[in-house]
């Protein structure tokens, strides 16, 4: 549950595929759709369906267009192409007009809100729970009103990668709950527990704008009460790699996630694939303990230069930040070498040499079986290249799938 050097520039978040780049939204307003902010304008929509505002529209507070059922309409200058949203939040049909209103937020660019021109849609207030009693009341209410909850556990210091998790959670069709808790039991001696960024006010603002229904802000005493005597030990995918370098880390992760599952009782929970080993540990724990939670992985969200988004990126110096994308580039080069026939060990050796020459201190770099994290000698279906490396004082994790 890891919670950028600086916050990504609006519209600059991208999902990379080593030679191919697909833009992904950098801000979300889940009640009405997905918002992407960029130099070329703003895109709104769900999945691959968007409303796009070109640069000329930035000067306008409001712009009305007709949304038709099959999603076709273009303004006179060609800057807007409107499409209906398939999930039904916006039930567009012939003759229905929608008002597009641009709101600016400092440091985040604009947020579009879509309302019916005839009657304004009402946005639910976000519930904030700071005690177990308040959480129990809110959880019961959301289960009754929505039929279930999708949980996004975080440690705060939110960025576009976290907002992508919220959007993924929305696809489950449930109310969305997020937790913010810097979990002490997953940090070892000498790690950055005290340094880990905490920005509660900004995080709540981001979650509110993103359409989150509930935020759980527990204290340490709420998660680890006096007299607690149970921790969860996970074998299998927790062994090796992060598990070896950070003893006790996954013990803390598994325990806090199990507690959150018990407190929020979600039907689904979303975790980022950037922390690939963590995702597999949580899946293993959930299956082994027969917990009735669907664990969903969300793709890595990257900066335009390929660096995986992380709350710790802010600690990189200017020089380190310029070099940091080299980790992703090395993983891509390793994948390309194996695709050309190289054994994993040979490709990893070349990647380590490249990273060493770019001032990285590599902790591990390997090809593993995706679900089990067992190292494998050659590229095969389900394989994953995983890596951890230090750039200065900042520890960077990344991974990419084969194929």
DAJORA-V537975 format. One record per backbone hydrogen bond with DSSP energy under -1.0 kcal/mol. NH is the residue of the N-H (numbers start at 0). CO is the residue of the C=O. Records with the same first field share a line. If there is no record, write none. Layout:
NH = CO / CO
This chain:
11 = 8
13 = 301
14 = 21
16 = 19
21 = 14
23 = 12
26 = 34
28 = 32
29 = 209
31 = 28
32 = 28
33 = 44
34 = 26
35 = 42
37 = 40
40 = 37
41 = 52
42 = 35
43 = 50
44 = 33
45 = 48
48 = 45
50 = 43
52 = 41
56 = 53
57 = 54
58 = 55
59 = 56
62 = 99
66 = 95
70 = 67
77 = 74
81 = 72
87 = 84
91 = 89
95 = 92
97 = 64
98 = 114
99 = 62
100 = 112
101 = 60
102 = 110
104 = 108
107 = 104
108 = 104
110 = 102
112 = 100
114 = 98
116 = 96
126 = 212
128 = 214
134 = 130
135 = 131
136 = 132
137 = 133
138 = 134
139 = 135
140 = 136
141 = 137
142 = 138
143 = 139
144 = 140
145 = 141
146 = 142
149 = 174
150 = 267
151 = 176
153 = 178
162 = 158
163 = 159
164 = 160
165 = 161
166 = 162
167 = 163
168 = 164
169 = 165
170 = 166
171 = 168
172 = 169
174 = 147
176 = 149
177 = 213
178 = 151
179 = 215
180 = 153
182 = 180
185 = 182
186 = 183
190 = 187
195 = 191
202 = 198
203 = 199
204 = 200
205 = 201
206 = 202
207 = 203
208 = 204
209 = 205
210 = 207
211 = 206
212 = 175
213 = 175
214 = 126
215 = 177
216 = 128
222 = 218
223 = 219
227 = 224
237 = 234
238 = 235
242 = 239
244 = 240
245 = 241
248 = 245
251 = 247
252 = 248
253 = 249
254 = 250
255 = 251
256 = 252
257 = 253
258 = 254
259 = 255
260 = 256
261 = 257
262 = 258
263 = 259
264 = 260
266 = 148
267 = 148
268 = 293
269 = 150
270 = 295
272 = 297
275 = 273
278 = 274
279 = 275
280 = 276
281 = 277
282 = 278
283 = 279
284 = 280
285 = 281
286 = 282
287 = 283
288 = 284
289 = 286
290 = 285
292 = 290
293 = 266
295 = 268
297 = 270
301 = 13
302 = 306
305 = 302
308 = 300
312 = 309
314 = 311
315 = 312
320 = 316
321 = 317
322 = 318
323 = 319
325 = 322
326 = 323
328 = 324
329 = 325
330 = 326
331 = 327
332 = 328
333 = 329
334 = 330
335 = 331
336 = 332
337 = 333
338 = 334
339 = 335
340 = 337
341 = 336
343 = 376
346 = 342
347 = 343
348 = 344
349 = 345
350 = 346
351 = 347
352 = 348
353 = 349
354 = 350
355 = 351
356 = 352
358 = 355
359 = 354
360 = 389
362 = 387
363 = 387
365 = 385
367 = 383
368 = 373
369 = 381
372 = 368
375 = 366
382 = 379
383 = 367
384 = 399
385 = 365
386 = 397
387 = 363
388 = 395
389 = 360
390 = 393
393 = 390
395 = 388
397 = 386
399 = 384
401 = 382
